[in-house]
Amino acid sequence: MKVLVTGAKGQLGRSIEDLCPQNFIYTDIEELDITDLQAVCALVAQEKIDAIVNCAGYTNVEAAEDNYELAELLNATAVGNLAAAMKEVGGLLVHISTDYVFGKEPYNTPCKEDMKGTPTGVYGLTKLHGEEAVISSGVRHVIIRTSWLYSPYGKNFVKTMLELTSARPVVSVVFDQVGTPTFASDLAAAIIRILEAPVEGIYNYSNEGVCSWYDFAKAIAALSGHTACEIRPCHSGEFSSKVHRPAYSVLDKTLVKETFGLKIPYWTDSLKECLAKML
C-alpha cells in the first residue's frame, strides 16, 4: 500500500515519519495545497496513492473564532477534496478529527463514536463539517477523533508547561476541563496498525485514563523535576477566551481496541516516554 501523509510537518505527521513505515510519502503546504482539488488528484494519480492519512488542518482554536472561512477551507473543504480524490481511485482516507466536535451537551461519561457532535466553537464546528464531508463523499474512510495531542514537536501543552514551570514560581491551570492526553507517537503507531487491515468507520483514540489540565500540568512538572514551581488549580472563567472549550471530552476507546486489537498505554506512561525524549 502506498500512503500519502498530508500535514506532515505537524506533530502527528512527524511522529508517523519517525516510525519509518514503508511506502509513505510526506507532504505539507509547500509540496501540496490540499485546497486545490486538481493538484490533489494529480499527485494521487502520479504517485499511485492507495491511501491518504490527513494530518492537516487549521488547529489554532482561539484564532479560528476570527477566521471562520479559513478554518472551514482547511478543516472541511480541503478534506472534501481529499475524499473526492480517493473516491476516484477507490482508495482509503484516514482523517484525523478531534474531541472538540463535542462540548455543548453536558456529557459526563466517556464519549462514544455514535454520540451527537455538539461543538461550541468554530474549530470544532469546522472539524465536524470535515467529518461530514468524508462520510457524504462515499469514500472508503476511517475517521479518528483524538484529544490533547502532544509530542516533542511543534507547539503543545507539554512544551508550554515545561517552559512555564522552569521559569515561574507559580502557574495557574484549569481543573474544570477534563479529558485525556494523547502522545502523538502512540496515535501514529495505531494509524499504521489500522492501515494494515482497515475497517471503515469513526473511532476514538487517546491514551488511557482521565485527567484535568491541572492534573496533566502537575504530572509534567513532577516528572521533569520542576518541583519548585507551585501549580494552582483555577476555573476556566478566570482566563479570558473567545472559545468555550469542552468541560468533559473523555473519549471511549472500546471500539478501536476491539476492532484492531490495540493495547493503548496509560497517559502517564506515555508522558514519561515523551519527556525522556525531550529532556
Number of C-alpha atoms within 10 A of each C-alpha: 13 14 23 23 23 25 22 22 19 17 22 27 24 22 22 25 18 12 12 9 12 10 10 17 16 18 17 17 13 6 11 15 17 26 19 13 18 13 16 20 19 12 15 23 15 9 12 15 22 17 24 25 27 24 21 24 25 18 15 11 18 15 15 21 15 12 15 15 14 15 25 23 18 21 27 24 22 23 28 26 22 30 29 22 26 26 18 12 16 13 21 24 28 26 23 24 24 23 28 26 25 26 20 17 14 12 15 11 11 15 19 16 20 8 10 11 18 17 22 18 23 23 28 27 22 27 28 23 19 27 26 14 22 25 18 11 16 12 23 20 26 24 23 22 22 24 21 19 21 21 26 20 16 12 13 14 17 23 17 11 19 18 13 16 24 15 13 13 13 13 17 15 23 19 19 18 18 20 24 26 28 23 27 26 25 20 21 20 16 20 19 15 14 19 19 10 10 17 14 15 15 21 23 24 26 28 28 21 15 18 19 20 20 21 16 23 25 21 17 23 22 13 14 16 13 21 15 14 18 15 19 14 18 15 12 16 10 10 11 7 10 13 15 14 20 25 20 25 27 28 26 18 21 14 17 22 16 10 13 16 12 16 13 18 16 16 20 18 12 20 23 15 14 18 17 12 10 12 8
